[in-house]
Amino acid sequence: MSNYSKLGKAICFAFFSVGNQLKDDEVLQNLPVGTTAVLYFRDLGPQLGWTMVFMSEYAGPLLIYLLFYFRLPHIYAHKYAFSTSPHPVVSLACACHTFHYIKRLVETIFVHRFSHGTMPLRTIIRNCVYYWGFSAWLAYYINHPLYTPPCEWLDTSKHFFLMSLEDQIIILLNTCINYFSAFGERQVNYAIIIFALGEVGNFSIHWSLSSLKGGVGAKCRRFPHPSKNPFTWLFFFVSCPNYTYEVGVWVGFSIMTQCVPVVLFTLIGFVQMTIWAKGKHRAYTREFKDYPTFRMPILPFVL
């Protein structure tokens, strides 16, 4: 039994009027039914394929961040229109953010192998609001004319009480973490290393998973193993190292920028990816009797 889509709408078949639908690769003669069975026809409503889903989610943050980086008119005060920040870390953050989402788009087109499944349009809108909204929020503060990079908060604080309330809020949001960890250029350099290792590791895992599936629409009947690539050795310890590396990317970006919205985005992303990793881990353990018992879902030895 399989789903199909036409003009953006999809249908499915199920044994019950509510509940899970039959999977794409189900064959009627292999299902646990007798000589007769009742199948329910269900209209799934407007749907989009997974490739379009990821393209929509990732293209938005890429473009939105650049609007704030180049300080288009009406985003900040008029005198700052089309100006550039004097802080190198701002340009570095823009380069890292841009690279991250370009990488995601390239992986979506050339690396990921999707099934024929679809996602409801309403869910896509919700996801886009999340990605696009957070991108605008963190980009607003990182590229703000009053943004203070690591170890420069004291210079601004000298005139803190002479600023307007809005400017004071900007300063607090951008620098409250600096009070606890201000290591300046060394901190930024460490953050770049964490970010780069996370990106390379994430791509390595995606490439490994793509090779494991073997073809478009093919269903994986093997669980992933480490390869000669050192970045895949994390498979020894966790079921979803792609999420582990993704969290590492945003931890590095948070350390680099020391911006509260980035930290919140990282925390929320970690919670969501932990939920996905636990679900994938349970699926592996149910399907494969020889699945390594010492593997954790996302964090080695911990979670």
SEFIZA-992440 format. One line per 10 residues: their letters; for each residue z, x, y of N, C-alpha, C. Coordinates in pm, 1 decimal. Atoms other than C-alpha are relative to their C-alpha. Example, Ala and Ser with C-alpha at 12.3 -4.5 7.8 and 13.67 -1.06 7.14 Angstrom:
REM residues 2
as	0.0:89.0:-119.0:780.0:1230.0:-450.0:0.0:90.0:120.0; -6.0:-82.0:-119.0:714.0:1367.0:-106.0:73.0:-77.0:109.0
//
This chain:
REM residues 303
msnysklgka	0.0:84.9:-117.9:0.0:0.0:0.0:0.0:89.2:123.9; 5.2:-84.9:-118.3:-76.2:135.0:341.5:-5.0:-84.8:125.2; 11.6:62.0:-130.4:-45.8:46.5:706.1:-135.3:34.2:59.6; 119.3:-37.1:-74.9:-346.4:39.9:932.0:15.7:-51.5:141.3; -8.4:40.9:-140.1:-393.1:8.6:1301.3:-138.9:-36.5:50.4; 125.7:43.2:-59.8:-662.1:-162.0:1506.3:29.2:-39.9:143.8; -17.6:27.6:-141.8:-687.7:-167.4:1881.6:144.4:16.8:42.5; -135.6:-29.9:-42.3:-340.3:-19.1:1910.0:106.5:-83.7:-65.0; -101.0:80.6:66.9:-170.9:-281.8:1691.6:-2.5:31.9:-149.0; -10.8:-37.9:140.3:-46.9:-220.3:1337.6:67.0:-110.7:-79.6
icfaffsvgn	-62.5:94.5:90.6:54.5:-427.3:1037.2:59.7:77.1:-116.7; -55.3:-61.2:119.6:256.0:-353.6:727.0:31.6:-109.5:-100.4; -41.4:90.7:104.1:360.0:-510.9:400.8:141.4:35.8:-43.9; -136.9:-22.0:45.3:716.7:-555.0:271.4:35.4:-104.8:-103.9; -46.4:95.9:100.2:900.3:-725.7:-13.0:87.3:-108.6:61.6; -88.7:95.3:-64.2:1135.8:-900.6:228.1:-44.3:-19.3:144.6; 41.9:30.5:-135.9:1085.0:-1066.3:564.2:66.0:92.3:100.9; -67.1:-99.5:-84.3:1333.9:-820.6:713.7:31.6:121.0:-86.0; -31.5:-121.3:75.3:1411.5:-464.1:616.5:-113.1:100.3:3.9; 96.5:-109.1:0.7:1210.6:-155.6:531.9:-136.4:-45.7:-48.8
qlkddevlqn	136.4:28.8:42.2:833.9:-171.4:501.2:-38.8:94.2:-113.9; 49.6:-87.8:105.7:638.3:-21.9:213.3:-62.2:124.0:62.0; 51.8:-125.6:-51.1:541.9:339.6:261.1:-151.6:5.9:-12.9; 144.7:-10.8:-3.4:185.9:449.0:327.4:-60.2:29.1:-136.8; 57.7:-45.0:126.5:137.2:601.5:-17.2:45.2:-84.2:-120.0; -44.6:84.8:110.5:290.4:317.9:-223.0:-119.5:-63.8:-71.1; 101.0:66.3:83.0:75.5:185.4:-509.6:67.4:-118.3:-68.7; -63.1:123.0:47.9:142.9:-171.0:-619.1:41.8:10.2:-145.7; -31.9:-6.5:141.7:133.7:-95.0:-991.2:118.2:91.5:-30.8; -113.9:-90.0:19.8:401.9:172.1:-945.3:130.0:-55.0:56.8
lpvgttavly	-119.5:57.6:-59.7:645.8:-55.7:-764.9:82.1:-74.2:-104.9; -86.6:65.9:98.1:947.0:-203.4:-951.7:-5.5:-151.6:9.4; 18.0:145.2:-2.4:807.3:-556.5:-976.5:-56.9:-45.3:-133.7; 54.4:55.9:123.4:706.1:-785.5:-1258.2:-146.6:-34.4:15.5; 141.1:39.4:-4.9:376.6:-961.9:-1308.9:-34.4:-69.0:130.6; 23.4:64.9:-129.5:419.5:-1147.0:-979.1:99.4:54.3:102.3; -86.2:-45.8:-108.3:563.4:-1047.1:-645.4:-46.8:-63.9:130.2; 31.4:55.5:-131.6:579.2:-1189.2:-294.4:2.2:113.0:101.9; 10.2:-100.5:-104.9:460.4:-958.5:-16.9:-4.1:-69.2:136.6; -3.3:54.4:-134.8:534.6:-1028.8:347.9:-88.5:83.2:91.3
frdlgpqlgw	87.3:-63.2:-98.6:273.8:-952.0:608.5:74.0:3.2:132.7; -78.2:-14.0:-122.1:438.6:-815.3:922.4:-83.6:65.7:108.7; 68.6:-56.1:-116.2:283.9:-756.4:1264.6:97.2:94.1:71.4; -88.1:-99.3:-61.5:435.7:-435.8:1403.0:-15.9:9.0:151.0; 19.8:-5.3:-143.6:303.4:-490.3:1753.5:-74.9:125.0:43.2; 71.6:-118.6:-50.7:149.2:-222.9:1978.3:60.3:129.8:-53.6; -43.9:-125.3:59.8:166.9:120.5:1814.3:-88.3:115.1:50.2; 76.9:-120.4:-27.9:56.9:476.9:1882.1:26.1:101.7:-110.8; -15.3:-103.6:100.1:-4.8:762.7:1638.2:91.1:111.2:48.9; -98.6:-101.8:-34.2:236.3:1055.6:1627.0:-54.9:106.9:93.6
tmvfmseyag	57.2:-100.0:-90.0:-2.9:1297.0:1796.0:4.5:-47.3:144.0; -3.2:54.6:-134.9:-34.2:1070.9:2098.4:142.1:-15.5:50.3; -141.2:12.6:-37.7:341.4:1013.4:2096.3:50.6:131.2:58.7; -49.5:-129.0:-47.2:420.0:1384.0:2129.4:-74.4:48.3:124.2; 75.5:-38.3:-118.9:141.0:1442.7:2379.3:55.8:-71.0:123.4; -53.9:76.5:-112.3:285.8:1168.7:2600.2:137.2:52.0:40.7; -135.2:-45.9:-28.9:640.7:1299.0:2571.1:2.0:136.9:67.2; -4.9:-138.8:-44.7:555.8:1662.8:2645.2:-84.1:28.4:123.2; 84.8:-25.3:-117.0:279.5:1642.8:2904.8:72.3:-35.9:129.2; -72.5:42.6:-119.1:505.3:1458.0:3148.7:93.2:106.5:55.6
plliyllfyf	-90.6:-103.9:-51.7:782.8:1721.4:3175.1:-72.7:122.5:53.5; 77.0:-116.4:-45.3:522.8:1996.8:3209.7:-48.3:-19.1:142.7; 55.5:25.7:-132.6:361.4:1836.5:3514.1:108.5:-31.0:102.7; -105.0:39.6:-93.7:676.2:1690.6:3669.1:74.3:122.0:53.5; -73.8:-119.2:-44.5:855.8:2024.5:3678.7:-79.6:78.1:102.9; 83.2:-76.2:-94.0:562.6:2189.0:3855.3:-5.3:-66.5:137.2; -2.4:68.6:-129.6:570.4:1921.9:4126.7:119.9:44.8:82.2; -119.5:-43.5:-71.6:924.3:2026.4:4214.7:-5.4:149.2:30.4; 6.1:-144.5:-23.2:854.0:2398.2:4177.8:-83.7:31.9:124.2; 85.9:-24.3:-116.2:571.6:2385.0:4432.6:46.0:-78.9:123.0
rlphiyahky	-63.4:72.0:-110.4:789.1:2158.6:4650.3:-100.3:-82.8:79.2; 93.2:88.7:-67.7:535.8:1892.8:4726.6:71.7:-79.6:107.6; -64.2:75.1:-108.6:600.5:1693.8:5045.7:75.4:-122.4:-51.0; -82.6:118.3:25.4:864.2:1416.3:5043.5:96.0:18.2:-117.9; -100.2:-24.8:104.7:1061.2:1576.0:4756.7:126.1:56.6:63.8; -109.8:-56.7:-76.8:1280.7:1792.8:4979.1:-28.6:-22.4:148.8; 23.8:12.7:-144.3:1308.3:1818.1:5357.1:-139.4:52.5:34.9; 138.1:-30.8:-35.3:974.0:1844.1:5533.3:-22.4:149.3:23.3; 17.8:-142.4:-31.2:1034.0:2204.6:5642.1:-13.2:85.6:-126.6; 9.1:-76.3:124.1:1048.8:2310.9:5275.5:-127.9:-29.8:-78.8
afstsphpvv	121.3:38.8:72.7:713.0:2154.9:5177.5:-87.2:121.8:-29.5; 87.6:-107.9:47.4:497.7:2397.7:4977.2:60.6:139.4:22.3; -65.5:-129.6:-12.0:754.6:2673.7:5025.7:39.4:49.8:-139.1; -41.5:-57.9:127.5:881.4:2904.6:4750.7:142.6:50.8:11.5; -137.8:-46.2:2.0:1231.8:3001.0:4649.4:4.8:152.9:7.5; -12.0:-145.7:-6.6:1345.8:3355.2:4734.8:65.0:60.4:-124.8; -70.5:-48.4:118.1:1531.0:3379.0:4402.7:-97.4:17.3:-117.0; 92.0:-21.7:113.2:1330.1:3536.0:4115.8:29.9:-87.6:-120.8; -35.8:79.5:117.8:1523.4:3334.2:3858.3:-63.5:-138.6:5.3; 64.5:131.0:-12.3:1366.1:3015.1:3995.2:-141.6:4.7:-56.8
slacachtfh	134.8:-16.7:55.5:1015.9:3141.0:3918.4:5.3:27.7:-149.3; -17.0:-27.4:142.2:1137.8:3272.4:3584.4:28.1:-127.5:-77.2; -30.8:127.1:66.0:1282.6:2932.8:3495.8:-123.4:-87.7:-10.2; 123.3:78.5:3.0:954.4:2765.4:3587.9:-94.9:52.0:-107.7; 86.9:-58.7:102.0:760.9:3009.1:3367.8:49.3:-34.8:-139.9; -56.1:32.5:132.1:997.4:2947.5:3074.2:-19.4:-147.5:-33.2; 15.3:143.9:22.4:991.1:2569.2:3115.3:-145.3:-35.1:-27.9; 142.7:25.7:20.0:612.0:2566.2:3144.6:-46.3:50.0:-136.3; 36.6:-54.8:130.6:569.9:2792.3:2842.8:50.9:-88.2:-113.4; -60.1:80.6:106.4:803.4:2574.5:2636.5:-82.8:-124.6:-28.8
yikrlvetif	72.2:126.0:22.4:607.7:2254.4:2689.5:-147.6:23.2:-31.8; 135.5:-33.7:43.5:266.2:2418.7:2662.6:1.2:33.3:-149.0; -15.4:-31.3:142.2:384.5:2556.5:2328.6:12.2:-128.0:-82.1; -15.0:127.0:72.2:489.7:2207.9:2222.1:-132.9:-75.1:-10.8; 128.8:68.7:2.8:151.4:2064.4:2316.3:-96.4:69.2:-96.2; 87.2:-74.8:90.9:-34.7:2341.2:2131.3:40.0:-25.6:-144.5; -46.4:28.5:136.3:181.3:2286.4:1823.5:-39.0:-140.8:-43.1; 36.0:137.7:32.8:115.2:1913.6:1838.9:-146.2:-10.4:-41.6; 143.6:8.7:27.3:-261.5:1969.8:1837.6:-40.6:83.7:-120.5; 52.5:-95.3:97.6:-299.1:2268.5:1606.4:94.1:32.0:-116.5
vhrfshgtmp	-94.9:-43.6:103.0:17.6:2316.1:1398.7:57.0:-116.7:-79.5; -66.2:110.1:69.7:198.1:1992.1:1317.1:-100.3:-80.2:-82.4; 80.8:86.5:86.8:61.4:1782.9:1032.5:74.3:-132.1:-14.4; -66.1:128.9:-4.4:143.2:1418.2:1078.6:-51.4:-91.8:-110.0; 42.9:105.1:91.8:134.7:1129.0:837.4:-78.9:-103.1:81.0; 75.7:103.7:-69.7:-57.3:813.2:922.8:93.1:-101.0:66.2; -95.9:90.3:-61.0:260.4:654.7:1056.4:-20.9:-13.0:149.6; 11.9:27.0:-143.0:290.4:513.6:1406.0:138.8:-26.3:57.7; -124.6:30.0:-69.5:560.8:451.5:1665.0:-23.0:-117.7:93.3; 14.6:113.9:-92.0:618.9:126.4:1857.2:-11.0:45.4:145.4
lrtiirncvy	22.8:-35.7:-139.1:504.4:136.7:2216.9:129.5:-1.4:80.4; -125.4:7.5:-74.5:848.8:32.3:2344.1:87.7:123.4:-23.5; -77.1:-121.5:29.5:1007.1:332.4:2169.8:-58.8:119.6:73.0; 65.8:-109.1:-71.8:750.1:566.1:2322.9:39.0:-2.5:147.4; -38.9:12.2:-140.6:832.0:433.7:2669.4:142.9:49.8:20.2; -139.0:-46.1:-9.8:1203.2:493.5:2607.1:9.3:151.6:-9.9; -1.5:-145.6:15.7:1139.8:848.9:2488.8:-56.6:70.4:122.5; 59.8:-61.1:-118.9:915.6:925.3:2785.1:95.7:-6.4:119.0; -98.1:10.2:-107.9:1181.3:797.6:3025.9:105.9:108.7:-15.5; -100.6:-103.4:26.5:1428.9:1036.4:2860.9:-53.5:138.5:36.5
ywgfsawlay	55.0:-133.8:-25.0:1206.3:1346.8:2867.0:-42.7:17.7:145.1; 50.5:-11.9:-136.6:1041.1:1278.8:3201.1:114.9:-5.0:100.7; -111.6:13.9:-92.5:1363.1:1170.5:3369.7:85.4:125.4:6.2; -80.5:-121.4:1.4:1562.9:1472.9:3258.3:-75.7:116.8:62.3; 79.7:-107.3:-58.3:1277.7:1703.3:3354.0:4.2:-6.4:152.5; -5.2:15.5:-145.8:1275.1:1561.9:3707.3:138.7:34.9:52.8; -136.2:-24.6:-45.7:1653.2:1581.3:3732.5:32.1:149.3:5.3; -32.5:-142.8:1.1:1691.2:1942.7:3629.1:-93.4:79.6:91.8; 93.3:-69.3:-88.9:1377.0:2048.7:3819.8:40.3:-16.4:145.9; -41.5:25.4:-138.9:1513.9:1891.0:4139.0:105.7:100.2:43.7
yinhplytpp	-109.2:-88.7:-37.5:1825.5:2106.8:4134.3:-38.1:148.2:-10.5; 36.3:-140.8:15.4:1676.1:2431.8:4003.7:-91.1:46.3:113.1; 95.8:-37.2:-104.4:1400.5:2427.8:4266.9:44.9:-41.7:139.4; -50.7:43.5:-130.3:1617.4:2291.6:4547.6:18.6:120.8:91.7; -17.4:-112.1:-93.9:1624.3:2509.6:4862.3:143.0:56.1:2.8; -138.8:-45.9:-1.3:2004.2:2530.4:4827.6:46.1:49.1:-136.5; -38.4:-47.8:133.0:1997.5:2636.1:4463.9:52.6:143.4:8.2; -59.5:-133.7:1.1:2218.7:2937.8:4399.4:-1.9:54.4:-142.6; 6.3:-58.7:134.5:2139.7:3159.2:4098.1:131.1:67.6:-37.4; -125.1:-63.7:42.8:2409.9:3341.5:3897.1:49.2:106.2:96.4
cewldtskhf	-71.7:-102.1:-78.0:2660.9:3541.4:4101.5:-30.5:-4.2:148.6; 25.3:9.1:-143.3:2538.5:3422.3:4442.4:73.9:-116.7:64.1; -66.0:120.6:-53.2:2763.9:3120.5:4481.8:97.9:29.3:111.9; -100.2:-31.3:-101.4:3022.4:3299.8:4696.5:-61.1:7.5:139.5; 64.7:-10.6:-130.7:2773.4:3368.7:4975.9:-18.8:-137.0:63.3; 21.6:134.6:-51.7:2695.4:2999.3:5007.6:132.0:-68.2:31.6; -126.6:69.2:-16.4:3056.9:2889.2:4976.0:69.5:34.5:132.0; -60.6:-34.9:-127.1:3147.9:3069.1:5299.4:-21.4:-109.3:103.7; 32.7:105.1:-97.1:2980.7:2785.5:5491.0:5.2:-137.4:-64.1; 1.5:123.2:78.0:3054.1:2513.6:5237.3:48.4:-118.9:82.1
flmsledqii	-60.1:113.4:-70.4:3272.3:2296.5:5462.8:-74.4:-34.7:128.5; 81.1:30.2:-117.0:3019.3:2312.5:5743.9:-126.7:-76.7:-37.6; 120.9:67.0:47.0:2748.4:2150.5:5528.9:20.9:-150.9:-5.1; -6.4:144.6:17.8:2663.6:1783.7:5494.9:48.6:-31.5:-140.8; -50.9:41.2:130.5:2802.6:1585.3:5203.8:-106.6:17.4:-108.1; 107.7:-14.8:97.6:2463.4:1583.9:5028.7:-16.8:145.6:-41.1; 15.1:-141.4:30.8:2433.0:1961.4:5056.3:117.9:52.4:-79.8; -117.7:-41.0:75.9:2788.2:2004.8:4928.5:-12.2:-40.1:-146.7; 19.4:46.1:137.7:2703.3:1798.6:4618.9:-101.0:88.7:-71.8; 100.1:-88.5:59.5:2394.7:2011.4:4558.4:63.6:132.9:-38.8
illntcinyf	-64.4:-128.1:26.7:2600.5:2328.9:4582.5:92.9:-10.4:-120.8; -95.1:14.4:110.7:2866.9:2197.4:4344.7:-71.2:-14.7:-133.2; 72.1:21.0:125.7:2617.2:2081.8:4082.1:-66.8:127.4:-48.0; 73.1:-120.1:38.3:2430.5:2410.4:4087.9:89.2:119.9:-28.7; -81.2:-122.0:7.0:2725.7:2647.8:4099.0:135.6:-15.6:-63.7; -134.5:16.8:53.3:3032.7:2495.6:3934.5:22.2:86.8:-123.2; -16.0:-82.7:119.2:2965.6:2691.7:3614.9:10.4:147.4:38.5; -2.0:-140.9:-40.7:2919.8:3016.6:3806.9:141.7:53.2:19.8; -137.3:-43.1:-22.7:3290.8:3022.4:3884.1:60.5:60.5:-126.2; -56.8:-44.8:126.5:3362.4:3076.5:3516.8:-79.9:112.5:-64.2
safgerqvny	81.3:-104.0:64.4:3074.8:3305.3:3419.3:-110.1:45.1:94.5; 98.4:-49.7:-95.4:2894.0:3498.4:3689.2:-25.8:147.1:-27.9; 31.9:-136.9:37.3:2729.5:3810.2:3552.1:-132.8:45.2:59.7; 117.1:-40.4:-74.2:2422.9:3812.1:3772.4:-122.9:28.7:-84.8; 127.1:-34.2:63.2:2105.3:3983.0:3659.8:15.8:25.6:-149.7; -22.2:-25.1:141.7:2254.1:4092.0:3327.7:4.4:-130.6:-78.4; -7.4:130.4:64.3:2328.2:3730.4:3243.2:-139.0:-60.7:-16.8; 136.0:53.2:6.5:1971.2:3627.4:3323.1:-80.2:73.4:-107.2; 73.6:-77.8:99.9:1833.8:3909.2:3107.6:39.3:-39.6:-141.9; -44.8:45.6:131.7:2047.0:3804.2:2810.6:-56.6:-138.5:-31.1
aiiifalgev	51.9:135.5:18.9:1933.9:3447.2:2863.3:-148.0:2.4:-38.9; 141.9:-12.0:34.5:1567.3:3551.8:2850.4:-16.0:37.3:-147.1; 7.6:-41.6:139.8:1627.7:3721.7:2516.7:30.6:-117.1:-92.5; -35.0:117.3:81.1:1798.8:3412.1:2374.2:-113.5:-100.9:0.4; 110.2:96.0:-13.5:1518.9:3190.8:2506.5:-120.9:45.0:-82.6; 118.3:-51.2:69.7:1242.4:3413.3:2365.3:19.4:-4.1:-151.6; -26.7:4.0:144.2:1404.5:3444.8:2022.2:-4.8:-143.1:-51.3; 4.2:140.1:40.2:1448.3:3069.2:2009.3:-141.8:-53.6:-8.9; 138.4:47.6:0.7:1084.1:3004.0:2096.2:-77.6:56.4:-119.3; 70.2:-62.2:112.0:950.5:3252.8:1840.5:49.6:-58.2:-132.6
gnfsihwsls	-55.5:56.8:121.8:1187.7:3121.9:1575.0:-44.4:-143.0:-23.0; 42.3:138.8:11.5:1100.2:2760.0:1645.0:-145.2:-10.2:-44.7; 140.6:0.5:40.3:728.2:2831.7:1620.3:-16.2:46.3:-144.7; 8.7:-51.1:136.8:780.1:3030.2:1298.1:36.0:-107.5:-101.3; -41.0:106.6:91.1:959.8:2737.5:1136.2:-104.9:-110.0:-5.0; 104.0:102.5:-1.5:696.8:2487.7:1248.0:-122.6:45.0:-79.2; 114.4:-53.2:74.2:422.5:2712.4:1109.3:28.8:-1.1:-150.1; -39.2:-0.4:141.3:611.6:2748.0:781.1:-2.2:-140.6:-58.3; -1.0:138.4:48.6:662.4:2371.2:747.7:-141.8:-54.8:-9.7; 138.0:44.3:4.5:296.6:2309.1:828.5:-71.8:56.2:-122.7
slkggvgakc	61.3:-62.5:117.8:187.3:2553.8:557.7:52.4:-63.0:-128.3; -60.2:60.9:118.3:425.2:2386.7:312.0:-65.5:-132.2:-34.0; 59.4:131.5:23.8:266.5:2046.6:356.4:-141.7:12.3:-52.2; 129.2:-30.3:60.0:-76.3:2188.3:289.7:-118.1:-78.9:48.9; 115.1:76.4:-46.8:-291.6:1924.0:453.4:42.6:-120.6:80.2; -29.8:115.1:-83.0:-310.9:1634.6:693.1:31.8:-119.5:-87.9; -38.6:117.1:75.3:-125.9:1337.0:555.4:58.8:30.5:-135.6; -55.7:-34.3:129.9:-7.3:1526.8:250.5:150.6:-11.6:3.2; -144.0:17.2:7.3:344.7:1446.5:138.0:61.8:119.5:-68.9; -62.4:-120.0:52.4:568.0:1745.1:81.4:86.0:-33.9:-120.2
rrfphpsknp	-81.0:17.3:119.2:712.5:1762.8:-270.8:81.0:124.8:-28.0; -80.8:-120.4:12.2:878.9:2099.4:-217.2:88.4:12.7:123.4; -82.7:-24.2:-118.2:1166.6:2190.4:4.5:-28.3:140.1:51.9; 38.3:-128.0:-59.8:1116.7:2481.9:246.3:88.4:115.4:-45.2; -68.9:-123.1:37.1:1211.8:2836.9:151.2:-28.7:107.7:104.2; 28.3:-113.7:-88.9:1240.6:3158.5:354.9:-123.2:75.5:-48.0; 117.4:-81.2:32.3:930.4:3375.4:368.5:23.6:143.7:47.2; -13.1:-137.4:-47.8:862.0:3735.6:470.6:29.2:6.5:149.7; -29.2:6.4:-143.0:892.2:3627.9:833.0:151.5:-7.0:19.5; -145.8:0.0:-16.7:1251.0:3718.6:936.7:54.7:-125.7:66.9
ftwlfffvsc	-48.5:118.8:-68.5:1274.3:3410.5:1156.5:16.8:-118.4:-95.4; -15.7:106.8:97.9:1240.8:3189.7:848.4:120.1:23.0:-90.4; -116.0:-27.4:84.6:1543.8:3352.2:684.7:116.3:-93.1:30.0; -103.4:98.0:-31.4:1754.1:3093.1:859.0:-0.1:-115.1:-100.9; 4.5:99.7:106.7:1637.8:2863.2:577.1:104.6:28.2:-109.2; -105.6:-31.6:94.9:1896.3:3045.1:365.0:127.3:-79.7:30.5; -128.2:55.0:-43.4:2169.2:2874.1:564.9:-6.5:-143.3:50.6; 9.5:135.6:-54.1:2037.1:2551.6:721.5:-126.7:-68.3:-48.1; 115.6:77.3:44.1:1796.6:2274.9:630.1:-104.7:-16.3:108.8; 92.2:23.3:-112.3:1642.7:2235.6:976.0:13.5:109.7:105.1
pnytyevgvw	-11.5:-109.1:-98.6:1625.3:2575.5:1148.0:-86.5:-20.0:122.9; 78.8:27.9:-119.5:1358.8:2442.4:1382.4:86.8:-62.8:108.4; -92.9:57.8:-96.4:1633.9:2236.3:1546.8:99.9:105.4:48.4; -92.3:-106.7:-38.9:1868.1:2536.8:1544.3:-62.4:87.2:108.4; 68.3:-82.5:-99.7:1612.0:2745.8:1731.3:-25.4:-78.2:128.9; 23.7:81.5:-119.2:1534.6:2457.3:1967.3:126.2:-6.6:85.8; -126.4:-1.1:-73.7:1901.0:2434.2:2062.5:19.8:135.9:66.1; -11.7:-134.3:-57.1:1898.8:2812.3:2114.7:-85.6:17.6:123.7; 88.8:-7.3:-117.0:1605.2:2778.0:2354.1:68.8:-58.9:122.6; -60.8:67.3:-115.3:1793.6:2534.6:2575.6:134.7:59.3:37.7
vgfsimtqcv	-120.9:-75.0:-35.2:2118.2:2729.7:2552.7:-37.6:118.5:88.3; 47.3:-110.3:-82.4:1926.6:3029.7:2685.5:-41.6:-45.8:138.6; 43.2:52.5:-129.7:1773.5:2817.2:2961.6:120.4:-40.9:84.0; -122.2:38.8:-71.6:2119.1:2684.9:3052.3:71.2:122.2:56.9; -63.6:-123.2:-46.9:2263.2:3036.5:3076.3:-80.3:61.4:114.0; 87.7:-57.8:-101.7:1964.9:3149.0:3282.0:16.0:-69.2:134.4; 0.1:77.2:-124.4:1985.9:2869.5:3540.2:139.3:-38.9:46.4; -135.3:46.4:-30.8:2355.0:2774.5:3524.6:-3.5:-127.9:82.9; 18.3:127.0:-69.3:2260.2:2423.7:3626.2:55.6:-112.5:-87.5; -67.4:104.4:76.2:2467.8:2122.3:3519.3:-97.2:-94.5:-71.0
pvvlftligf	93.4:87.6:72.7:2170.2:1890.0:3440.5:-61.0:65.1:-123.2; 55.0:-69.3:116.6:2028.4:2154.9:3204.9:102.1:2.0:-112.9; -106.3:-0.2:100.8:2363.2:2180.8:3025.4:13.0:-137.3:-64.8; -9.0:135.7:55.0:2378.6:1802.2:2985.3:-118.5:-30.4:-90.5; 119.3:20.6:81.9:2021.0:1792.6:2855.5:13.8:74.5:-132.9; -20.1:-78.0:121.9:2108.3:2066.9:2605.4:100.2:-67.6:-92.2; -104.4:64.9:80.3:2420.9:1884.3:2488.4:-51.1:-127.0:-65.9; 53.9:123.9:56.3:2247.4:1549.1:2443.9:-105.0:30.4:-106.1; 100.6:-39.4:98.3:1956.8:1717.7:2267.4:62.8:50.9:-128.0; -68.8:-51.1:118.4:2196.5:1895.8:2033.0:55.9:-114.0:-84.5
vqmtiwakgk	-54.2:115.2:73.2:2366.2:1567.5:1939.7:-111.4:-73.3:-74.4; 110.2:71.5:63.2:2032.1:1397.7:1870.9:-61.3:79.9:-114.1; 59.3:-82.4:105.7:1891.7:1690.3:1672.1:94.3:15.7:-118.9; -96.3:-2.6:110.2:2212.8:1703.6:1468.0:-14.3:-124.1:-86.2; 20.5:124.7:74.8:2157.6:1340.2:1370.8:-126.5:9.4:-84.9; 124.8:-15.7:75.8:1797.6:1415.1:1269.3:17.7:99.3:-114.3; -18.3:-102.9:102.3:1901.5:1728.4:1080.3:83.3:-52.2:-116.5; -83.1:55.7:107.0:2171.2:1543.4:885.8:-81.2:-97.1:-86.0; 84.9:91.5:76.4:1919.0:1276.2:787.4:-96.9:74.2:-89.8; 93.0:-80.5:79.5:1668.2:1535.7:670.6:73.1:70.7:-112.8
hraytrefkd	-79.6:-69.3:101.7:1941.8:1724.7:484.7:34.4:-95.1:-115.0; -30.8:99.5:105.0:2045.5:1408.3:298.4:-123.6:-31.2:-82.8; 123.8:28.3:73.1:1682.2:1339.1:207.6:-32.9:112.6:-97.4; 25.1:-113.9:88.8:1642.7:1690.1:64.5:92.8:-4.1:-121.1; -96.5:-2.3:110.9:1959.4:1665.1:-143.4:-22.8:-114.6:-98.1; 29.0:111.8:90.1:1858.5:1325.9:-282.3:-125.3:25.1:-82.9; 128.4:-16.1:67.1:1502.5:1425.4:-369.5:-3.7:119.5:-94.2; 8.0:-123.4:78.9:1560.9:1775.2:-506.7:135.2:32.3:-62.0; -125.2:-26.0:71.0:1826.0:1830.1:-769.9:42.7:146.4:11.4; -32.2:-142.3:-9.0:1804.9:2208.4:-729.6:12.8:47.7:144.5
yptfrmpilp	-10.2:-38.1:-140.3:1850.6:2201.4:-352.0:125.8:83.6:21.2; -116.4:-88.4:-20.6:2083.3:2485.4:-236.4:118.9:-73.8:60.7; -118.8:73.6:-44.7:2435.1:2348.3:-195.9:66.3:63.7:121.8; -65.5:-67.2:-112.1:2538.9:2606.4:65.2:-73.1:-20.0:131.7; 71.3:24.8:-125.9:2279.3:2496.1:319.8:70.5:-109.4:78.9; -53.3:99.5:-91.8:2410.7:2308.3:621.6:-117.7:-62.2:75.8; 111.7:63.8:-68.9:2199.9:2067.5:830.6:-59.0:81.0:115.2; 55.8:-62.3:-119.5:2170.2:2262.7:1159.3:69.6:128.8:41.0; -73.5:-121.2:-38.2:2442.9:2525.3:1216.7:55.8:67.8:-124.4; -47.0:-69.1:120.0:2514.4:2787.5:948.2:152.1:-2.7:-14.8
fvl	-140.5:-0.2:37.0:2852.7:2743.7:777.6:86.3:-98.8:78.9; -80.7:85.8:-88.7:2960.6:2487.2:1038.6:-40.7:-145.9:-8.9; 44.4:139.5:-14.1:2748.5:2172.4:1070.0:-139.1:-17.9:-60.3
//
